[in-house]
Amino acid sequence: MNKLVRIAAGTLTATVVAAGGALAATGSPASAADSGGVRYSANTVTYGQTLKVSGTSPVSSGKVYLYAKPYHGSWGKVASKTTPASFAFSVKPAKYTQYYVRVVPTSGDPLRTSAHPISVHRKLTRPAVHPKAKTITGKVSPAYKKRLVTIQKRACTNCAWKKAKVVRTNKWSTWTLRIPVKRMQYRAVVAASNGFKKTGGPVTQVVVRYGRAVR
């Protein structure tokens, strides 16, 4: 949980890291860190997933702001509330993003938390099996055109994953792999890039009956 730290007037541009990882204004006592807290619903989310930022503060009147700094971006205000004593925000990070909360009371010094990083996975669909074509297909989001995807396989749930093949997505960010008619589990894996973590997608099981893949 990130702590809200009181910022003395006139010291907003000069800050140092205080004990406990909270950001405190230069000259402010470290004991000011224990004046409230902010909670994040997750430290890592999947693209398109909602992140909830909530908390409380000792301020009863004023405004609370949520700031964000996306991968290779700059800090900016993304949301605000007029209930600083108890607040909650819902956001959808598009890629790796840092957040902090700033509380501005009607009177008195503002408070803020230290920056909190949120990692983001790409969204990978579960590989779909096409028995007649003897292929599996999947999609990567957001746009992942003409990029490499590693398809892994394993014979059983407790077996180690092995590389089946590296394929390239098409202009719709979809990949296709021709597979043998054999009972096997498959998943797609994409490398970390452009503000996204390395991602392993959901697993699909190829079922074989009477010498044919049925799903």
N, C-alpha and C positions, 0 to 999 in steps of 0.2 A: 504494500500500500504506500503510495506516495504521500508525503506530508506537505501541507500548505505552510508556506513560510511568509512571515510578515516582511514587507519591503518598505524601508524608511523612505520618506519623501525625498526626491532629488537624487536617488541612488539607483534608478532603474537601469542605467546604461553600464554600470560597473558592478559585476557580480562575480562571486567566487563559489566554489563547491564547498558546502559545509558538511559537518559530520552526518553520516547516515545517507549521503548521496543527494540530499535536498539542495536546492539552489537558494542561497541566501545573499541578500544584498551586502555589499562591502560595508563593514562597520556594524552590521546587525549582529546581535548575539545569537549563537548557535541554538540556544534554548528556545528561540522563537519557532523552531521547526515543528514543535509539538502543538500545533494550533489547529489541526484538522487533518482530513485525509481524503484521498481519491482512490477509487478502485476501478480496475479495468477487467472486463469479463473474460479476456484471453490475452495472451502475449503473442499468439500466432493465429491468424485466421486464413480462410480460403477466399480467393477472389470472389466478391459478391456477397460475402458473409457480413452480417452486422456486428459491429463492436459496440459494447455499451460502456460508457464512462460515467460513473456515478460517485457521489460523495456527500460530505457535509462540511460545513464551515461554521466558525463562531460568529459570522456576520448575519444579522437578521434582516438588514435592509441594504439594497444595492443591486449589483448585477454580477453574474458569473459568466466567464467566456472560456470557450475551448479553442485553443490554437493548435495548428498542425503544420508540420514541415515534411512534405513528401520527398521521396528519393530524388536527389539532385534538384530540389526545389527550395523555396524560402518560406519562412514563417508567415502564417496568415491566420486571421480569425475565421473559424468555420461554423461556430454556433454560439448562441448566448441564451441565458435564462434570467428571469427577474426574481428567482427564488434561491438566493445564495446559501441559505441555511441548510437546504437539502435539494440536490439537483441530480439530473440524469440526462445524458446525451446519447444519441444513437448515430453512429457514422459507419461508412463502408470504405475502409482504406483501399485504394486502387492498387497500391504496391507498398513497399516498406515505408512507414511513416512514423514520425515522432510526434507526440502530443504533450501539451501541458495545459493546466487549468489556472486561470487568473480570476481572482475575486476582487471586485472593486466596491467597497462599501460606500454608502451615502456620505459618511464622514469617517475620516481616519485613513490609515495607510492601507494600500492594496496588499493582497496576498497572492502567492503563486506556488505551483509545484515545480519540481525538477522535470526535465524532459523524460518521457517514457516511450521506448521504442516498441513498435508493433511490426512483426514480420508477417509477410503475406505469401501464401502458396498459390500457384496457378491452379485453375480448376481443370481437372482431367476427368472425362467421362469414363464410365465402366466400359471396357472393350465389348463391343457387340459382335456376336458370332453369326456368320452367314454360311450355313451348311452347304448350300448348293455351290457357292463360289469358293468354299473352303478358305475363307478369309475372316479376319477380325478387323474391326475399325474402331476408331476413337477420335475424340476432339479435344483440343487444348484451348483454354480461354484465359485471359483475353487474347486478341489476335496473335497468332503464332505461325504466320505464313512462311512456307519454304524453310522451316527450321527442323533441326534434328531431334528425334525422339527415340529413346532406347526402350525396346520392348523386352521385358524379362519374362522368364518362364520357370515353373517348378512343377514337379510331378505330384507333390502332396503338400498339405498345409504346413507340415513340419519340415519340409525339405528346404534347402537353401535356394535362393533365387540365382538364376544364371541368365546371361545375356542371350536372347534369341536372335535379335537382329536390331540394327540401327536403321530407322526409316526416316523419311522426310515428309513433312506435312505439305498439303496442297494449298491453293490460294484461299481455301475456306478453313484453314487450320485443322484439317482432318487428315488422319494417317490411316494406311491400310497395310496389312501384313497377311500374306498367304501362309497357311499353317498346314501341317500334316494331320491326317485323320488319326488323332491320338489323344487320349485323355490327358489333359494338361491344364494348368492354371497360368493365366497371363495378366500382366499389368504394364502400364506405360510409365516411364520415368523421364522427367525433363530436368536439365541442369539449371542451376541458379543463374539468373541473368536479369539485367534491367530492373533491379529492385525486387525481384522475386526469389524466394528460397528454392532450393532443390526440392522437387515434388515427386512423390510416388503416388500414382493413382489407385483407384479401387480395383479389386481383383475380380476376374471372371473365370468361371470353370467351363472348360470345353468337355461336354459329355458325349461319349461315343456309344452307339448302340447298333448292333448288327453290322459293324464295319463302317458306319456312317456317323459323322458328327451331327448331333441333333440340336445342340445349343452350346 
